[in-house]
Amino acid sequence: MTGELDGSLAGMTRFLREMVDLAEQADAAHTAPVLELRLGAIATSSTVTLRDALPCLTIVATLPRSEQLPYGCWPPAALTAADGATELLWQADNGCHVAIRTIPIADFSDEPGVLDAIMALADQAAAWLAAAKTRPSGGTR
């Protein structure tokens, strides 16, 4: 690992493949590398995607399944972060919320920045989870 990224899709793909190898994750089934990390109660997966033909890093933070959380109540202040907007979606197949952030690859100048973005989304999701647990039932829809 060099520490620097050149803003290219190839550079981000190389870095994610190195991280997948370091984590000893089986990744042969994926065309693009998918880095999966568990940060506390939050599971993240990160990969390269195209959004409007722009190469991006897409990070998905999966919150734990819980029957007690109000449906669809993300606090408005938590929807934005320094590096972009976060979407909160309900994943019906798994019965849980997922937070998704897509960041243009050109926004990353170094490898630690990628890891910081992954941890920031996990922290944001954990903060939402803690806030949602304290809200009364019947959150906004």
N, C-alpha and C positions, 0 to 999 in steps of 0.2 A: 504494500500500500504506500502510495506516495504522499498522501495528505492533501494534495491539491486536485481539483477537478477542472476540466477544460470547458465545461458548459455543453459538452456534446452528449448525445444519446449513448454513443459507444463508451464514453468515459464513465457515465453513471451506471451503465450495464456492467462494465468491468468491476466497478467498486461493489455493486450489489452482489455479483458472483463471488467476489473475494469474501464478503461478509457471510454469505450463505455457506461457503466452504469452511470459514472459521467457526461458524456455529454448528458445523457438521450436520447440516440439514440436507435431506435428499431432495434434489431439485431437478432431476432428469426429466420429469414430466412437463416442465414449463419451458416455453420458448424464451420468455424473459425471466430473469431470476426473481424469486419471491422470497424476501427476507421476513421471517416470522420471529417475533420477539414477544415474550410475556413480561410486562412491566407491572408488577403487583397483580391486581385483579383484571387488568386490561391486557388483551391480546392484540398485537399489531401485526399487520402484514403490509409490506411495502414493495412496490414494483414500478417499472417504467411503463408509461402509457402515452398515448397521443390524445391531446384535447385541442380541438380546432386546428389540427395538423401541427401542433406545437408539442415537442417532447416534454413530458412532465414526470415528476415523481408523484405517485398516488399512494397515500398512506391511509389505511383503514384501521381504526381502533374499534375492537369489538368489546362491548361492555358485557359483564356477566348477565346471564339470564336471571330475571327476577319477576315474580308475579306481583310484587308490591309497588313497583314504580308507576307513577302516573304516566299516561301515554302522551308523548309529543310535547313535553314541556321543557324545552331548552331555554335557559335564561338568555334574553337578547344580547346582553353584554358579552356572552361567551361565544357568539357566532363568528366573531372576527378575531384574528390574531395578527401579529406583526407580519407574518408571511402568507396571509391570504384568508379566505373565508372557509368556514367549516360547515359541512352539511351533516345534519343528524337525521338518520333514517331508521325505520323499523324494519328489521330483517325477519320476516314472518317465518321462513323456513327454520330458523334457529330460535325464534322467540326472544330476540334481544335487540337492543339498539346498537347501531354502528355509527361512528363519526368518521367522515371522509374529508380529507384535505388533498387537493391536487395543486402542486407547486411547479412552475416551470423550471426545468433543469438548469437553465441559464442563471437562475437566482442563487445557485450554490457555487461558491468559490472553493470550498474545501470539504473533505470527507467528514470532519466533525460537525459541520453544519447540517449534513444529512441526518446524522444520528441525533443532533439537537432537535430537528424538526419532528422526528419520530417520537422522541421523548416528550416534546411539547404537546403533541396531539394526545398522547397517553395521559399526560398530566391534566389537560383540558377535559378529557373524557372522565377521568377519575374525579375531578372537581364537580363536573355536572352530576355524576352519579351520587356523590355525597350530598349535593344540594337537592337532588330529586328525592332522595330518601327522607329528607326533612320536610318536604312540601306536603300539604294535605292532599288526600286522594282526589282524583278527578281533575288533573291538570288540564291545560288548554289543549285543544285538538286542532 
